[in-house]
Amino acid sequence: MKLVRSIVLFMLLLLLSAGIGFAADARGCADHPLFNRMSGFEIFECKKTYDQLIIKMVNDPKSDKNLRPEGDLTTLKYIFKKTSGSQTAPSDLSVMRNYQNAAKQKGGTVLVERPGYTALKFVRQGAGNVYAVVSTSNGGYRLQIDVLEEKAMKQEITANLMWEKLQKDGFISLHINFDTNKATIKPESMPLVQQIVDLMKGQPNLKVSIEGHTDSQGNAAANKTLSLNRAKAVASAVAAGGIRADRMQTVGWGQEKPVADNRTEDGRAANRRVELVKK
């Protein structure tokens, strides 16, 4: 019987360490293995995706001083639930210190600290770094934790898929990443550019229009110029891969042709794109 009890206890510990959520948590949600939760909080929303995490080194989210690592992003949103009539949500400082101390115990460092916001970094040898952002709102009753495990995106859009989309729809939207407010293509997007090169080489009679789009943030005229410069940057990179420049034209639409709601971050991300249009 002792052996059976020991096995059962061991299995329970394994389940807990694997991140099985609390009964009141939203379905499918659980704490990230990096952090235990503070008492009194329940997860009401969670999401896991490949994305960019903006680490606000300064308050301006569009500043070049901010960090923008990319990788597997886990977002957990907590709400504080009173367990007794006298219990109140912890202060911003208490939340920040708890997560900062937990990070330091695991070898992490504090990148940013201000009321209701802290960013943390964990260096991994032989792998991408891990970043965490902890923020509070509603007087401490809401808590959000974003944990990003830095890694390059798996290239899934191939030249063959591009050709199929161009034949079917006449265009394809590509999310090529650029430096903030610049027309410099980020290294992680160069494999996608190479697929455009492979497409053009495989279809020697194909001519395309490379068209840049932005979200609605900022000045409309500046966005139009930026989108054109980004389209030109893609065309130049494709030409550098051995494709004649006269097979490509470039257009910058700026914020004129949104495909999603600019009032949400997901919508703005969808609107920041480069389209390949068959001529």
PASEBA-1860 file (N, C-alpha, C; in nm, 3 decimals):
! residues 279
1> MKLVRSIV> 0.082/-0.121/0.000/0.000/0.000/0.000/0.086/0.126/0.000 ~ 0.195/0.122/0.076/0.285/0.239/0.078/0.340/0.267/-0.060 ~ 0.374/0.158/-0.131/0.428/0.175/-0.266/0.323/0.238/-0.357 ~ 0.198/0.194/-0.348/0.090/0.248/-0.430/0.070/0.397/-0.400 ~ 0.065/0.431/-0.270/0.048/0.571/-0.232/0.162/0.657/-0.283 ~ 0.283/0.604/-0.276/0.400/0.679/-0.324/0.392/0.703/-0.474 ~ 0.346/0.602/-0.549/0.333/0.617/-0.694/0.226/0.721/-0.727 ~ 0.113/0.713/-0.655/0.005/0.810/-0.679/0.052/0.951/-0.650
9> LFMLLLLL> 0.123/0.971/-0.538/0.174/1.102/-0.501/0.272/1.152/-0.606 ~ 0.359/1.063/-0.653/0.457/1.100/-0.756/0.387/1.146/-0.883 ~ 0.282/1.074/-0.925/0.209/1.110/-1.046/0.139/1.245/-1.030 ~ 0.085/1.271/-0.914/0.022/1.401/-0.888/0.123/1.515/-0.898 ~ 0.241/1.492/-0.843/0.346/1.593/-0.850/0.387/1.618/-0.994 ~ 0.394/1.511/-1.074/0.428/1.526/-1.216/0.323/1.609/-1.288 ~ 0.196/1.583/-1.258/0.089/1.659/-1.322/0.097/1.807/-1.285 ~ 0.124/1.834/-1.159/0.134/1.973/-1.115/0.253/2.041/-1.180
17> SAGIGFAA> 0.366/1.972/-1.188/0.485/2.032/-1.248/0.468/2.052/-1.397 ~ 0.378/1.978/-1.459/0.354/1.993/-1.603/0.266/2.113/-1.633 ~ 0.219/2.180/-1.531/0.144/2.303/-1.554/-0.006/2.283/-1.561 ~ -0.060/2.176/-1.499/-0.204/2.157/-1.500/-0.268/2.274/-1.426 ~ -0.369/2.335/-1.486/-0.425/2.457/-1.432/-0.512/2.434/-1.309 ~ -0.546/2.541/-1.240/-0.634/2.536/-1.126/-0.777/2.518/-1.176 ~ -0.864/2.467/-1.088/-0.999/2.433/-1.131/-1.074/2.553/-1.188 ~ -1.048/2.673/-1.134/-1.121/2.791/-1.176/-1.061/2.857/-1.300
25> DARGCADH> -0.946/2.809/-1.348/-0.884/2.867/-1.466/-0.967/2.841/-1.591 ~ -0.950/2.930/-1.690/-1.014/2.908/-1.819/-0.967/2.775/-1.877 ~ -1.053/2.712/-1.952/-1.023/2.579/-2.004/-0.896/2.580/-2.090 ~ -0.808/2.484/-2.062/-0.684/2.471/-2.138/-0.572/2.563/-2.093 ~ -0.596/2.644/-1.990/-0.494/2.740/-1.944/-0.423/2.689/-1.819 ~ -0.295/2.720/-1.809/-0.215/2.682/-1.692/-0.097/2.777/-1.680 ~ -0.039/2.785/-1.563/0.077/2.871/-1.541/0.191/2.829/-1.633 ~ 0.272/2.927/-1.672/0.394/2.895/-1.747/0.494/2.831/-1.650
33> PLFNRMSG> 0.569/2.731/-1.695/0.664/2.665/-1.604/0.766/2.759/-1.541 ~ 0.785/2.875/-1.600/0.884/2.969/-1.548/0.843/3.030/-1.414 ~ 0.712/3.048/-1.393/0.663/3.118/-1.273/0.547/3.044/-1.208 ~ 0.545/3.044/-1.075/0.425/3.009/-1.002/0.338/3.133/-0.991 ~ 0.209/3.115/-0.977/0.120/3.231/-0.964/0.120/3.285/-0.822 ~ 0.082/3.410/-0.808/0.060/3.467/-0.677/-0.077/3.424/-0.628 ~ -0.093/3.413/-0.497/-0.218/3.362/-0.441/-0.334/3.457/-0.472 ~ -0.449/3.397/-0.494/-0.570/3.474/-0.519/-0.601/3.500/-0.666
41> FEIFECKK> -0.510/3.461/-0.757/-0.529/3.489/-0.899/-0.575/3.365/-0.975 ~ -0.662/3.387/-1.073/-0.708/3.283/-1.163/-0.685/3.328/-1.307 ~ -0.658/3.233/-1.396/-0.638/3.265/-1.537/-0.774/3.270/-1.606 ~ -0.804/3.385/-1.670/-0.931/3.394/-1.743/-0.910/3.391/-1.895 ~ -0.783/3.401/-1.939/-0.757/3.395/-2.083/-0.611/3.357/-2.104 ~ -0.584/3.279/-2.209/-0.447/3.243/-2.242/-0.434/3.223/-2.392 ~ -0.311/3.239/-2.441/-0.286/3.222/-2.584/-0.140/3.185/-2.603 ~ -0.117/3.095/-2.700/0.020/3.058/-2.738/0.032/3.070/-2.888
49> TYDQLIIK> 0.135/3.140/-2.934/0.154/3.160/-3.077/0.298/3.201/-3.104 ~ 0.336/3.202/-3.230/0.465/3.260/-3.269/0.439/3.408/-3.295 ~ 0.513/3.496/-3.226/0.485/3.639/-3.238/0.605/3.720/-3.191 ~ 0.587/3.850/-3.196/0.687/3.945/-3.149/0.641/4.000/-3.015 ~ 0.733/4.018/-2.922/0.702/4.078/-2.792/0.772/4.213/-2.784 ~ 0.694/4.320/-2.768/0.753/4.453/-2.754/0.788/4.476/-2.608 ~ 0.917/4.492/-2.581/0.963/4.520/-2.446/0.989/4.670/-2.437 ~ 0.906/4.739/-2.361/0.907/4.885/-2.359/1.019/4.937/-2.269
57> MVNDPKSD> 1.135/4.954/-2.332/1.246/5.013/-2.258/1.216/5.159/-2.226 ~ 1.133/5.221/-2.311/1.078/5.354/-2.287/0.928/5.344/-2.306 ~ 0.853/5.447/-2.264/0.707/5.440/-2.268/0.649/5.442/-2.408 ~ 0.720/5.498/-2.504/0.671/5.507/-2.641/0.683/5.371/-2.708 ~ 0.570/5.303/-2.743/0.579/5.168/-2.801/0.643/5.165/-2.938 ~ 0.653/5.280/-3.008/0.711/5.282/-3.143/0.858/5.322/-3.143 ~ 0.916/5.346/-3.024/1.054/5.391/-3.015/1.152/5.284/-3.060 ~ 1.260/5.327/-3.127/1.367/5.236/-3.168/1.442/5.179/-3.049
65> KNLRPEGD> 1.426/5.239/-2.931/1.496/5.192/-2.812/1.433/5.065/-2.754 ~ 1.310/5.036/-2.793/1.243/4.917/-2.742/1.300/4.790/-2.805 ~ 1.294/4.681/-2.731/1.336/4.551/-2.783/1.215/4.481/-2.844 ~ 1.239/4.403/-2.949/1.130/4.332/-3.018/1.171/4.189/-3.052 ~ 1.198/4.107/-2.951/1.235/3.968/-2.979/1.116/3.892/-3.038 ~ 1.146/3.788/-3.113/1.041/3.705/-3.175/1.063/3.560/-3.138 ~ 0.953/3.488/-3.127/0.962/3.347/-3.091/0.828/3.293/-3.045 ~ 0.830/3.186/-2.968/0.708/3.126/-2.915/0.661/3.208/-2.795
73> LTTLKYIF> 0.545/3.271/-2.810/0.494/3.363/-2.709/0.375/3.302/-2.636 ~ 0.385/3.298/-2.503/0.273/3.255/-2.417/0.220/3.377/-2.344 ~ 0.091/3.404/-2.359/0.026/3.515/-2.290/-0.076/3.460/-2.192 ~ -0.062/3.499/-2.067/-0.154/3.457/-1.961/-0.215/3.579/-1.895 ~ -0.347/3.582/-1.888/-0.418/3.693/-1.825/-0.488/3.643/-1.699 ~ -0.455/3.705/-1.588/-0.507/3.665/-1.458/-0.604/3.770/-1.404 ~ -0.698/3.724/-1.321/-0.785/3.814/-1.247/-0.780/3.775/-1.101 ~ -0.779/3.876/-1.013/-0.772/3.850/-0.870/-0.911/3.821/-0.818
81> KKTSGSQT> -0.926/3.710/-0.747/-1.054/3.672/-0.685/-1.037/3.670/-0.535 ~ -1.121/3.745/-0.463/-1.111/3.748/-0.318/-1.148/3.611/-0.261 ~ -1.064/3.563/-0.169/-1.095/3.437/-0.101/-1.151/3.461/0.038 ~ -1.147/3.587/0.083/-1.209/3.622/0.211/-1.251/3.768/0.203 ~ -1.340/3.809/0.287/-1.393/3.944/0.281/-1.288/4.052/0.299 ~ -1.178/4.021/0.367/-1.077/4.123/0.397/-0.962/4.124/0.296 ~ -0.954/4.025/0.209/-0.839/4.015/0.120/-0.852/4.112/0.004 ~ -0.745/4.182/-0.025/-0.742/4.277/-0.136/-0.629/4.240/-0.230
89> APSDLSVM> -0.637/4.291/-0.352/-0.533/4.262/-0.451/-0.400/4.319/-0.406 ~ -0.289/4.254/-0.440/-0.157/4.306/-0.403/-0.126/4.435/-0.477 ~ -0.039/4.515/-0.423/0.001/4.640/-0.488/0.088/4.611/-0.610 ~ 0.099/4.712/-0.697/0.186/4.697/-0.813/0.328/4.660/-0.771 ~ 0.377/4.727/-0.667/0.513/4.702/-0.621/0.529/4.558/-0.573 ~ 0.429/4.508/-0.500/0.436/4.371/-0.451/0.442/4.271/-0.567 ~ 0.361/4.294/-0.669/0.362/4.205/-0.785/0.496/4.210/-0.855 ~ 0.547/4.331/-0.880/0.674/4.346/-0.950/0.787/4.277/-0.875
97> RNYQNAAK> 0.793/4.301/-0.744/0.901/4.244/-0.663/0.892/4.090/-0.660 ~ 0.773/4.037/-0.651/0.757/3.891/-0.649/0.814/3.827/-0.774 ~ 0.778/3.883/-0.889/0.824/3.823/-1.014/0.971/3.854/-1.041 ~ 1.017/3.970/-1.001/1.159/4.002/-1.016/1.244/3.909/-0.931 ~ 1.204/3.886/-0.807/1.280/3.798/-0.719/1.278/3.654/-0.771 ~ 1.162/3.611/-0.822/1.155/3.476/-0.878/1.248/3.462/-0.998 ~ 1.253/3.567/-1.080/1.342/3.564/-1.197/1.488/3.559/-1.156 ~ 1.525/3.640/-1.058/1.664/3.643/-1.012/1.708/3.509/-0.956
105> QKGGTVLV> 1.616/3.439/-0.889/1.649/3.307/-0.834/1.678/3.206/-0.944 ~ 1.628/3.233/-1.064/1.651/3.144/-1.177/1.755/3.200/-1.274 ~ 1.832/3.298/-1.227/1.940/3.353/-1.307/1.897/3.464/-1.401 ~ 1.775/3.514/-1.387/1.726/3.620/-1.474/1.771/3.758/-1.428 ~ 1.757/3.855/-1.518/1.790/3.994/-1.487/1.670/4.082/-1.517 ~ 1.665/4.197/-1.450/1.557/4.293/-1.470/1.600/4.394/-1.576 ~ 1.524/4.402/-1.685/1.553/4.497/-1.792/1.486/4.632/-1.768 ~ 1.362/4.627/-1.720/1.282/4.749/-1.701/1.202/4.734/-1.573
113> ERPGYTAL> 1.188/4.845/-1.500/1.101/4.847/-1.384/1.036/4.984/-1.374 ~ 0.905/4.986/-1.377/0.828/5.107/-1.348/0.693/5.065/-1.293 ~ 0.615/5.154/-1.235/0.489/5.114/-1.171/0.400/5.032/-1.265 ~ 0.367/4.912/-1.223/0.276/4.827/-1.300/0.339/4.759/-1.420 ~ 0.472/4.764/-1.434/0.536/4.705/-1.553/0.679/4.666/-1.521 ~ 0.715/4.543/-1.553/0.855/4.503/-1.544/0.885/4.403/-1.655 ~ 1.006/4.409/-1.707/1.051/4.317/-1.811/1.174/4.243/-1.761 ~ 1.180/4.114/-1.789/1.284/4.027/-1.736/1.350/3.949/-1.850
121> KFVRQGAG> 1.475/3.912/-1.832/1.548/3.839/-1.936/1.623/3.722/-1.875 ~ 1.617/3.608/-1.945/1.688/3.487/-1.905/1.777/3.444/-2.022 ~ 1.906/3.434/-1.998/2.001/3.395/-2.102/2.013/3.244/-2.102 ~ 1.994/3.183/-2.221/2.008/3.038/-2.235/2.129/3.008/-2.323 ~ 2.219/2.927/-2.272/2.337/2.891/-2.348/2.299/2.796/-2.462 ~ 2.343/2.830/-2.583/2.317/2.745/-2.698/2.176/2.752/-2.750 ~ 2.097/2.848/-2.702/1.959/2.863/-2.749/1.921/3.009/-2.738 ~ 1.805/3.043/-2.792/1.759/3.181/-2.783/1.727/3.220/-2.640
129> NVYAVVST> 1.731/3.348/-2.612/1.698/3.397/-2.478/1.549/3.385/-2.451 ~ 1.514/3.396/-2.323/1.373/3.398/-2.282/1.346/3.534/-2.219 ~ 1.236/3.596/-2.260/1.196/3.726/-2.208/1.058/3.713/-2.142 ~ 1.037/3.788/-2.035/0.907/3.789/-1.969/0.869/3.933/-1.937 ~ 0.744/3.966/-1.962/0.689/4.097/-1.927/0.572/4.074/-1.833 ~ 0.574/4.142/-1.718/0.467/4.133/-1.619/0.405/4.271/-1.605 ~ 0.274/4.280/-1.621/0.207/4.410/-1.611/0.076/4.394/-1.535 ~ 0.039/4.499/-1.463/-0.085/4.498/-1.385/-0.176/4.612/-1.430
137> SNGGYRLQ> -0.305/4.597/-1.401/-0.403/4.701/-1.433/-0.521/4.686/-1.338 ~ -0.616/4.778/-1.348/-0.737/4.775/-1.263/-0.703/4.769/-1.115 ~ -0.606/4.850/-1.074/-0.570/4.856/-0.933/-0.512/4.728/-0.879 ~ -0.448/4.651/-0.965/-0.386/4.526/-0.922/-0.475/4.404/-0.936 ~ -0.600/4.424/-0.978/-0.692/4.311/-0.991/-0.674/4.236/-1.123 ~ -0.604/4.295/-1.218/-0.572/4.227/-1.343/-0.420/4.215/-1.354 ~ -0.375/4.100/-1.401/-0.232/4.073/-1.414/-0.211/4.001/-1.546 ~ -0.112/4.046/-1.624/-0.079/3.978/-1.749/0.068/3.941/-1.750
145> IDVLEEKA> 0.095/3.818/-1.791/0.233/3.771/-1.803/0.254/3.724/-1.947 ~ 0.353/3.781/-2.012/0.393/3.739/-2.147/0.532/3.678/-2.139 ~ 0.546/3.556/-2.183/0.676/3.487/-2.183/0.710/3.450/-2.326 ~ 0.822/3.500/-2.375/0.865/3.471/-2.512/0.994/3.391/-2.511 ~ 0.991/3.277/-2.577/1.110/3.194/-2.595/1.164/3.221/-2.735 ~ 1.275/3.291/-2.741/1.328/3.341/-2.867/1.370/3.227/-2.960 ~ 1.322/3.232/-3.084/1.363/3.135/-3.186/1.320/3.186/-3.322 ~ 1.387/3.136/-3.425/1.351/3.172/-3.561/1.223/3.101/-3.601
153> MKQEITAN> 1.141/3.169/-3.680/1.016/3.112/-3.726/1.041/3.002/-3.830 ~ 0.968/2.894/-3.818/0.977/2.787/-3.918/0.916/2.837/-4.049 ~ 0.993/2.827/-4.156/0.947/2.874/-4.286/0.843/2.778/-4.343 ~ 0.718/2.823/-4.353/0.610/2.738/-4.401/0.557/2.781/-4.537 ~ 0.578/2.907/-4.576/0.531/2.955/-4.706/0.641/2.926/-4.808 ~ 0.611/2.839/-4.902/0.709/2.799/-5.002/0.676/2.861/-5.137 ~ 0.771/2.851/-5.229/0.751/2.903/-5.364/0.631/2.836/-5.429 ~ 0.615/2.707/-5.407/0.501/2.635/-5.466/0.368/2.688/-5.414
161> LMWEKLQK> 0.363/2.714/-5.282/0.240/2.768/-5.224/0.212/2.908/-5.279 ~ 0.315/2.990/-5.292/0.296/3.124/-5.349/0.237/3.114/-5.489 ~ 0.291/3.023/-5.571/0.244/3.009/-5.709/0.098/2.963/-5.712 ~ 0.062/2.871/-5.623/-0.076/2.825/-5.616/-0.170/2.939/-5.580 ~ -0.130/3.023/-5.482/-0.214/3.136/-5.440/-0.224/3.240/-5.551 ~ -0.115/3.266/-5.621/-0.118/3.364/-5.729/-0.209/3.317/-5.842 ~ -0.205/3.188/-5.872/-0.292/3.135/-5.976/-0.439/3.140/-5.935 ~ -0.465/3.113/-5.808/-0.603/3.108/-5.759/-0.661/3.246/-5.732
169> DGFISLHI> -0.586/3.330/-5.657/-0.638/3.458/-5.610/-0.578/3.579/-5.679 ~ -0.464/3.560/-5.745/-0.398/3.672/-5.810/-0.305/3.749/-5.720 ~ -0.302/3.716/-5.591/-0.212/3.783/-5.496/-0.190/3.693/-5.375 ~ -0.086/3.727/-5.298/-0.063/3.660/-5.170/-0.004/3.762/-5.073 ~ -0.053/3.760/-4.949/-0.002/3.849/-4.844/0.114/3.782/-4.772 ~ 0.223/3.854/-4.757/0.342/3.803/-4.691/0.377/3.894/-4.574 ~ 0.400/3.836/-4.459/0.435/3.916/-4.342/0.587/3.915/-4.326 ~ 0.649/4.004/-4.404/0.794/4.022/-4.399/0.824/4.125/-4.290
177> NFDTNKAT> 0.912/4.091/-4.199/0.941/4.180/-4.086/1.053/4.278/-4.119 ~ 1.032/4.402/-4.077/1.129/4.510/-4.096/1.165/4.572/-3.962 ~ 1.279/4.638/-3.957/1.310/4.719/-3.840/1.203/4.826/-3.823 ~ 1.175/4.864/-3.699/1.069/4.959/-3.670/1.089/5.091/-3.742 ~ 0.984/5.134/-3.816/0.984/5.261/-3.889/1.095/5.270/-3.993 ~ 1.145/5.155/-4.038/1.251/5.153/-4.138/1.216/5.052/-4.248 ~ 1.294/5.055/-4.354/1.274/4.962/-4.466/1.383/4.856/-4.471 ~ 1.440/4.827/-4.355/1.545/4.725/-4.345/1.481/4.590/-4.312
185> IKPESMPL> 1.497/4.492/-4.400/1.438/4.360/-4.379/1.514/4.288/-4.267 ~ 1.441/4.233/-4.173/1.505/4.161/-4.064/1.559/4.027/-4.113 ~ 1.670/3.982/-4.057/1.734/3.857/-4.103/1.640/3.737/-4.104 ~ 1.548/3.730/-4.005/1.461/3.613/-3.998/1.360/3.607/-4.112 ~ 1.344/3.718/-4.186/1.252/3.719/-4.299/1.321/3.690/-4.432 ~ 1.452/3.679/-4.431/1.522/3.654/-4.557/1.489/3.518/-4.618 ~ 1.463/3.411/-4.539/1.419/3.286/-4.602/1.290/3.302/-4.683 ~ 1.200/3.390/-4.635/1.077/3.416/-4.710/1.107/3.490/-4.840
193> VQQIVDLM> 1.199/3.585/-4.835/1.242/3.655/-4.956/1.303/3.555/-5.055 ~ 1.380/3.459/-5.003/1.441/3.359/-5.090/1.334/3.276/-5.161 ~ 1.221/3.253/-5.095/1.113/3.180/-5.158/1.054/3.259/-5.276 ~ 1.051/3.392/-5.264/1.007/3.476/-5.376/1.104/3.460/-5.493 ~ 1.234/3.459/-5.460/1.336/3.438/-5.564/1.314/3.304/-5.633 ~ 1.293/3.199/-5.553/1.272/3.065/-5.609/1.147/3.061/-5.696 ~ 1.042/3.132/-5.651/0.919/3.140/-5.731/0.946/3.203/-5.867 ~ 1.016/3.316/-5.867/1.042/3.388/-5.991/1.133/3.308/-6.084
201> KGQPNLKV> 1.226/3.234/-6.025/1.313/3.150/-6.107/1.235/3.033/-6.166 ~ 1.144/2.978/-6.088/1.066/2.865/-6.134/0.958/2.902/-6.235 ~ 0.920/3.031/-6.237/0.819/3.082/-6.331/0.880/3.199/-6.408 ~ 0.962/3.170/-6.508/1.041/3.274/-6.574/0.958/3.379/-6.648 ~ 0.831/3.353/-6.674/0.746/3.451/-6.742/0.662/3.535/-6.645 ~ 0.674/3.505/-6.517/0.594/3.574/-6.416/0.647/3.715/-6.391 ~ 0.556/3.811/-6.390/0.586/3.948/-6.347/0.494/3.982/-6.232 ~ 0.546/4.056/-6.135/0.468/4.084/-6.014/0.477/4.231/-5.975
209> SIEGHTDS> 0.376/4.271/-5.899/0.379/4.400/-5.831/0.401/4.370/-5.683 ~ 0.503/4.431/-5.626/0.532/4.414/-5.483/0.477/4.537/-5.412 ~ 0.378/4.515/-5.325/0.300/4.626/-5.270/0.306/4.627/-5.118 ~ 0.350/4.741/-5.063/0.364/4.755/-4.919/0.241/4.815/-4.855 ~ 0.211/4.770/-4.730/0.096/4.819/-4.654/0.138/4.840/-4.509 ~ 0.076/4.936/-4.441/0.102/4.962/-4.299/-0.029/4.959/-4.222 ~ -0.019/4.969/-4.089/-0.138/4.991/-4.008/-0.169/5.141/-4.007 ~ -0.265/5.182/-3.926/-0.310/5.322/-3.928/-0.238/5.411/-3.827
217> QGNAAANK> -0.144/5.356/-3.753/-0.074/5.437/-3.653/0.024/5.530/-3.722 ~ 0.036/5.651/-3.670/0.130/5.747/-3.727/0.069/5.832/-3.836 ~ 0.154/5.905/-3.905/0.113/5.997/-4.010/0.086/5.923/-4.140 ~ -0.027/5.954/-4.204/-0.068/5.881/-4.325/0.033/5.897/-4.438 ~ 0.083/6.020/-4.458/0.181/6.042/-4.566/0.311/5.968/-4.539 ~ 0.356/5.970/-4.413/0.479/5.900/-4.376/0.461/5.749/-4.393 ~ 0.342/5.699/-4.358/0.315/5.555/-4.374/0.320/5.514/-4.520 ~ 0.270/5.603/-4.608/0.272/5.571/-4.751/0.416/5.563/-4.803
225> TLSLNRAK> 0.497/5.657/-4.760/0.638/5.656/-4.800/0.709/5.532/-4.746 ~ 0.681/5.500/-4.619/0.744/5.383/-4.557/0.705/5.255/-4.631 ~ 0.577/5.242/-4.665/0.531/5.121/-4.732/0.596/5.107/-4.870 ~ 0.614/5.218/-4.939/0.680/5.212/-5.070/0.826/5.172/-5.055 ~ 0.893/5.230/-4.957/1.034/5.198/-4.935/1.052/5.051/-4.897 ~ 0.957/4.998/-4.822/0.966/4.856/-4.786/0.942/4.766/-4.907 ~ 0.847/4.805/-4.994/0.825/4.729/-5.116/0.952/4.732/-5.203 ~ 1.016/4.848/-5.211/1.140/4.860/-5.288/1.251/4.775/-5.227
233> AVASAVAA> 1.256/4.769/-5.094/1.358/4.688/-5.027/1.341/4.540/-5.061 ~ 1.216/4.494/-5.066/1.190/4.354/-5.102/1.231/4.330/-5.247 ~ 1.193/4.423/-5.336/1.229/4.409/-5.478/1.381/4.406/-5.496 ~ 1.452/4.489/-5.421/1.599/4.492/-5.430/1.658/4.361/-5.382 ~ 1.602/4.306/-5.274/1.652/4.179/-5.220/1.626/4.065/-5.318 ~ 1.511/4.067/-5.384/1.479/3.964/-5.483/1.572/3.978/-5.605 ~ 1.595/4.102/-5.647/1.686/4.126/-5.759/1.826/4.078/-5.727 ~ 1.868/4.097/-5.601/2.000/4.051/-5.558/2.011/3.900/-5.565
241> GGIRADRM> 1.896/3.832/-5.565/1.896/3.686/-5.577/1.900/3.637/-5.719 ~ 1.910/3.731/-5.815/1.925/3.691/-5.954/1.803/3.712/-6.041 ~ 1.707/3.790/-5.995/1.585/3.816/-6.072/1.593/3.955/-6.135 ~ 1.560/3.964/-6.264/1.566/4.093/-6.334/1.470/4.193/-6.271 ~ 1.517/4.315/-6.252/1.436/4.419/-6.189/1.313/4.454/-6.270 ~ 1.320/4.438/-6.406/1.206/4.477/-6.489/1.089/4.378/-6.479 ~ 1.105/4.272/-6.402/0.993/4.179/-6.379/0.913/4.220/-6.256 ~ 0.956/4.326/-6.189/0.890/4.369/-6.066/0.861/4.518/-6.070
249> QTVGWGQE> 0.744/4.556/-6.024/0.715/4.696/-5.997/0.680/4.708/-5.850 ~ 0.690/4.827/-5.796/0.666/4.846/-5.653/0.560/4.953/-5.631 ~ 0.478/4.932/-5.528/0.372/5.025/-5.492/0.369/5.037/-5.340 ~ 0.342/5.156/-5.290/0.324/5.177/-5.147/0.185/5.230/-5.119 ~ 0.101/5.150/-5.051/-0.035/5.191/-5.021/-0.050/5.253/-4.883 ~ 0.051/5.242/-4.801/0.039/5.295/-4.666/-0.076/5.228/-4.592 ~ -0.161/5.309/-4.531/-0.272/5.258/-4.450/-0.404/5.255/-4.527 ~ -0.399/5.271/-4.658/-0.520/5.289/-4.738/-0.602/5.162/-4.756
257> KPVADNRT> -0.540/5.044/-4.745/-0.611/4.920/-4.775/-0.601/4.819/-4.660 ~ -0.661/4.850/-4.545/-0.655/4.755/-4.432/-0.734/4.628/-4.462 ~ -0.688/4.518/-4.405/-0.759/4.390/-4.417/-0.814/4.346/-4.282 ~ -0.788/4.425/-4.177/-0.833/4.390/-4.043/-0.856/4.518/-3.963 ~ -0.909/4.504/-3.843/-0.946/4.616/-3.758/-0.822/4.680/-3.697 ~ -0.795/4.805/-3.731/-0.678/4.875/-3.677/-0.691/4.912/-3.530 ~ -0.808/4.885/-3.470/-0.827/4.917/-3.328/-0.768/4.810/-3.236 ~ -0.731/4.696/-3.293/-0.672/4.588/-3.212/-0.528/4.562/-3.256
265> EDGRAANR> -0.447/4.510/-3.167/-0.307/4.480/-3.200/-0.298/4.371/-3.306 ~ -0.384/4.269/-3.294/-0.384/4.162/-3.395/-0.423/4.218/-3.531 ~ -0.520/4.310/-3.532/-0.562/4.371/-3.658/-0.451/4.454/-3.720 ~ -0.382/4.531/-3.638/-0.272/4.614/-3.689/-0.160/4.527/-3.744 ~ -0.133/4.416/-3.675/-0.028/4.324/-3.722/-0.065/4.266/-3.859 ~ -0.193/4.234/-3.878/-0.237/4.180/-4.006/-0.225/4.284/-4.117 ~ -0.245/4.409/-4.083/-0.239/4.516/-4.183/-0.096/4.551/-4.225 ~ 0.000/4.520/-4.140/0.141/4.544/-4.175/0.189/4.427/-4.259
273> RVELVKK> 0.190/4.444/-4.390/0.217/4.331/-4.479/0.276/4.379/-4.610 ~ 0.328/4.283/-4.685/0.372/4.305/-4.823/0.295/4.207/-4.908 ~ 0.233/4.257/-5.014/0.157/4.169/-5.102/0.230/4.150/-5.234 ~ 0.226/4.028/-5.280/0.279/3.993/-5.412/0.159/3.978/-5.504 ~ 0.152/4.063/-5.608/0.035/4.064/-5.697/0.081/4.023/-5.836 ~ 0.010/3.925/-5.892/0.043/3.877/-6.026/0.002/3.979/-6.131 ~ 0.092/4.007/-6.226/0.064/4.105/-6.333/0.022/4.034/-6.462
END
